Amino acid sequence: MDLIARMDGASHPPVTGLVVRIGGRDLFVPIDKTTGLGTGRVVFSGNEVDLRRFERRPGELLLGRDLSTHHLINVVTGGLIRANEIELACVSGRWEVMGVDPTSRPLVLRHFRRRRGSPKTVVDWTSIEPFVAHVPSARLRIPYRKLARLHPAQIADLVEAASHEEGEEIIQAVHGDRELEADVFEELDTGHQLEFLQSRSDVEAARLLSSMAPDDAADLIVEVEQDRRLPILDLMPPPQRQKLRSLLSYHPETAGGLMIPDFACVDSSSKVEQALAAVRASEAPPEALAVVFVLDDDGLFKGAVSVVELVKAAPASPVGALAAESRAAHVHPEWDLGATVRKMSDFNLTVAPVLDHEHRELLGVVTIDDVVELLLPTGFRRDYGLTAREE
């Protein structure tokens, strides 16, 4: 026997019937033709049984079959759970799915609680999304609006902890939001990136890489099969393609390979209010906008000023007077990870400018988050991502 719940957008899905096996055939029995559901002994109270074979309709969830074979997403904590026990309650004469208990022993549908105060271990159904989109007869999709509440790193944790089919379901749910999809891909480990990129056409891969941060896209393109790299690059818009080609000329574990070619800069005669306007208008990643770089009249590097200093300064103050005069706090593109980390640590830099050897041209910036990620051990997301979360 199995129970059927209708996923119709209600906070707690109603139970609409049972699937029972009679004579080797699965039959549907409406819930209103049964009694005793709360007692563990269900009795048919109708006069006739529909002998047509049960066929699942769109939006129907089989509580036993679907929830015992798939993970569920806890969209509040950003973790995967198993429905080891299901909680139902009779509300105004209608049975509803109230939540699941992921901590008890294997799934049982015979143990139902009336809603008189659920144990702390029960996760309310409003916090849950099931994986069943790849079950053809289910046709249920994880709603984007719920996943979008999570941080991209949390979504990446879900993808990496899930099966391939479940991971595909998550990626598909955010596919319509190019920025979020790109952010999730940036957080995935290389193996999972390639796994999900493999099934995409070159056009789709180019679109995704174009939406990613250039340094992350460069790291990924070198891992793609060699015969696909050039076709994918050629399909990218010229500005993004040029950025990737520039980054690909450096070893990935040098400052040049780590740097982001997008940043905020103004000339030294600009006012503070103009520098802040440049930050607001910039399309550079937020982590690169903690500092505004100052250029001289020839467009060459002069110094840097933090956004905090700009916020504190008078709007009409010239930026050139605030810019750091010292040229010491920078890195060069061929510097290895160790040298880059030492310089950023010594000068407490969250954003380090990457200068050419003449100390004049600003090539890009290295941000602290990219450095930290490279310093973390292989498999850190698996080891620390899901287990380090507060419940």
N, C-alpha and C positions, 0 to 999 in steps of 0.2 A: 504494500500500500504506500502511496505517496500523496502529499498534499499539494494543491495548486494555489499559488498566490498571484494576484493580478497587479502588475507594475503599471499603475495608471497615474503616477505622480503624487499619490497620497503619501503622507509622511510615514504611515504604517500600512503596508499593502494588505488588502483584504484577502482572506482565504475564500476561494470561490467553489472549491470542490475537492474531490479525491480521485486518484487513479487507482483502480483495483484490478487485479488480474484474476479473470474467471475463464476457465477452459482454454488457457493458453493465450488469451486475448486481453489487452489493456482496455478497460472501459472507464468512462467518465461518470461520476456520481456527484450531482450538485450538493453543495454543503447544506442547503436548506432541506434536503431529503435524508439527513442523518441526525442522529442524536448521540450524546455521550462522548463528544470529542474531548472534553476536559477530563474525563475519567480514565482515558486510555483504552476504552472499549467502545468502538464506534458501531452503531447499529443503524442499518438502513430502515428508514421509516416511510418510504414511498410504496406505491402499488405496482409500478412498472420500472423496469431497468432498460435503459437505452443500450442495445447490443451492438451499436456501431463502434468500430475500433476508435480508441481515443487518438485524437490528433491535436497537438499543441497549437494554440492560436498565438498570434503576435502579442508580445507583452506578458506572456504567462511564464511563471517561474515554478519549476518543480523543486520544492524545498529539500527533499531528500537527495534526488539525483543531482541537481545542479550545485547545491551548496556543499555536498560532501566531496565533489570531484574538482572544485575550483576554489581558489582563494577569494577572499573579499577584501576590498580596500576600506580601511578606516580613514575616512577623509578628514578627520579631526587631527589625528596623530601622524598621519602619513605613513601608516604601516600596513602590512599584509597580515590577515588573520584567517583562521579556519573556523567554520561554524560547527563546533563540536556539540553544541546543544542549541536548540531553537526555542525562543520564548514566544508563546502566543497568549493573547488575552481576549476575552469576550467583552467587547465594548458596545453598549447599547444594542445588544442582541446580535452583533456581528463579530466573527472571529477575525483578528488582525495579527500580523507578524510584528511583534514589539521589539525584538532584538535577538542577539545571539550571544552565547557564552563560548569564548574561544579557549577556555582553560580546562574544561572538563574532559572526560573520556570520549571515545568516538561518538559521532553524531547519532542521536536518538530522537525519533519523532514521537515517541510514546510519552515523553516527559514534558508536560506543558505546565506552565505556571500561570495562575491568574494574577493580574496586575495589582498586587497588594504590597508592592515594595520589592523591586528586583534586587538580586545580589549585586554587589559592586562589580563583579566580573562581567556582568552582562553589558554588551555594547548596544546602545539604542540604535534602531534601524535607521534613524535619520542621519547617523554618522557612517553609514555603510553603502558601498556600491559593489554589486556582484560582477564577476567575470563570466559572461555567457554569450558574448557577441559572436564568438566563433562556433557556437552551436547553432547550425542553420535554422532549426525550428524555433529558436528562442527569439532571435532578432532584437535583443536588448543591447543598448549601447551605453557605455559610461558617459554621463553628461559632462561636457567640457566645463560648465560653470562650477561644478564641484571640484574638479581637478585643478582649476585655475586658482583656487584658494590656497593651494600648496606652493611652496617654494620650488623652483625648478630642480634643485638638488634633492628635495624630497620625492619628486616625481621620478627622478633618475634612480633613486634608491628602490622605488617600487618596481621599476622596469627591470633592474638588475636582480631583484629577489624573486621575480615572477618567472613563470615558464615563458617560452618563446611566444606562444599564442597569446598569453595574457599581456606580455610586453607589447606585442603588436597592437593589442586592443587599446592600451594606454596611449601609445604613440598616435594611433588613429584618432583618439579623442581630442588631442591637442593639435592635430594636423592643420586645422583651419586657422589657427593662430600662429602665423609664421615666426613671430618673435618668441613666443613661449616654446614652440617646437625647437627652435634653434638653441634657446637657453637650456632645454632639457638635453639635447644632443651634446652640448658643450660639457655637461656634467657627467655624461656616461663614460665608462671606461672604453678603451679602444676596441676591445673585443665586441662589446655590444653595439658600438657605433657601426662597425663594419657589418655586423649581423643584420642590422635593420637597413643599412644602406645598400646591401647586396640585392635586395628585392626591388629596389627602385630603379627607374630608368635614369639615363644620364641627364635628361632634362630635369627630373625631380631632384637628383643629387646636386646638380648645379644650383638649383633654386635654394635648396637647404644650405649649402655651403656659403652662398651669397648672403644669407641671413645671419650666419654665425660670425662671431668675432674673428677678424682676420688671422690672429695667431692660432686660435683653435682650429680654424678651417685649414690652415697650412699644415698643422700637425696631423689632421685627418687625411688630407689628400695624399700625403706621402705613404699612407698605409693602404690606400686603395690599390686594387690590381693595376699593374703598370699599364696595361693596354686601355684602361679606362681613364687614366689621369688626364691626358691631354684633351680627349673629347669633352670631359667634364669642365676643365678649365676654359676651353674655347666657348662653352655655352654660358659662361658667367658674364655679367655686365663688365665692360672694360675697366671701370674704376676698381671693382673688387678683384678682378683678374690681375691687375697690375700690382695691387697690394700683396696678393698671394705670391706672385712671381718674385717680388722683392724679398719677402720673408723666406722663401724657399732657398734663397742663396746663402742662408746662414744655417749653421748646425742648430737643431731644435733645442739643445740644452745650453745655448749661449744667450747673452743678452739680446743679440740680434734675432735669434729664433724665438725668444720669449716676448719681444716687444710688440706693442700695439701701435700701428702707424697713425692712429687717430688721437688727437689731443686738442686742448684749447690753448690758443696763443693770441697775443695782441702786441702791438708795437709799444715802445717805451713811452711814447707821448700820450698814450690812451689814458683816460680817467678810470677810476675804480668802477664807476657805474657802467662804463663800456666793457670792462673786463667781465663783470658779472653778467652782462647781457650776452657776451660771447659764450659763457658757460651755459646759460639758458638755451641758446640757439644751437649748441654743439650736438652732434649726433654720436660723439664718442661715448664709449661705455662709461657708466657713472663712476666706476672705480678709477678711471683715468682723469676724472675732472676734479680731483681733490686739489689739484695745483694748476695754476695758469702760468704758462711760460711767456717770457717777455723777449721780444726780438728788437734789434737795433734798426736804424734807418735802412740798412742794407738787407734786412730780413734774416740776419744771423743771430744766433743764440746769445742772449745777454744775461739772463737769470730767470728766477722763478719766484712766484708768490703764492702762498696757500689761499684757498678760498676762505678759510677762517679769517686770515689777515684782511682780505678784501671786505668781508662782511663787517669787520670791526672798524675799518678805515672810513674816512669821510668820502662821500660819493664823488666829490670833485677833485680828490687827490690824484696826482699823476702816478701811474703804476710803476714807472721807472724808478721812482724814489723808494718804492717798497721792495723791489726785486732784490734778491740776495746777490751780493756782489761776488761772492766766492764761486769759483768754477770747480771746486773740489767735489761737490756732491753730484756726480754724474757717473755713468758707465760707458764703456765702448762696446760696439756690437760683437766683437770677437771674444769678449770676456766670458769665461766659463761661469758655471752656476756658483761655485765657491766664491769667486771674486765679486760677483754681483751681490751675493748675499752679504758678504762682509761690508761692502760699501753701503748698502741699504741699512744694515744694522748699525754701523758706526754713526751714520748721520740721521738715524730714525726716519728713513724715507718710506712712505707708502707708495709713492710714485717717483721713479728714478728716470731722469732724462737720458736718452742714449745719443751720444754725440759722436761725430766723426773725429778723426785723429787730429784735426786742426782745432778742435774744440769750438767750432763755429756753427756747423749745420746740425739742427735737431732732427734726428732720423725717426725717432719714436719714443715710447715710454715703456718701462717695465713696471707692472703693478704688483703689489705685495701678494695678492691672492694667487696670481700665477706662480710666483716663487714658492709659496707655501705648498701649493698642490704638487709641484714637482719634487719637493722635499719629502712629502709623505710616502710611506712604503707602498709598494704594489699591492693592490687589493684592499686599500684602506677603506673604500666605501663599503665593501662587504663586511669588513671586520669592525668598523666603527660607525658606519652610517645608520643602520637600523637599530643597533644595540645601544647607541648613545643618546637615543631620543627619550625625552621626558614623557611619561605616561600620564 
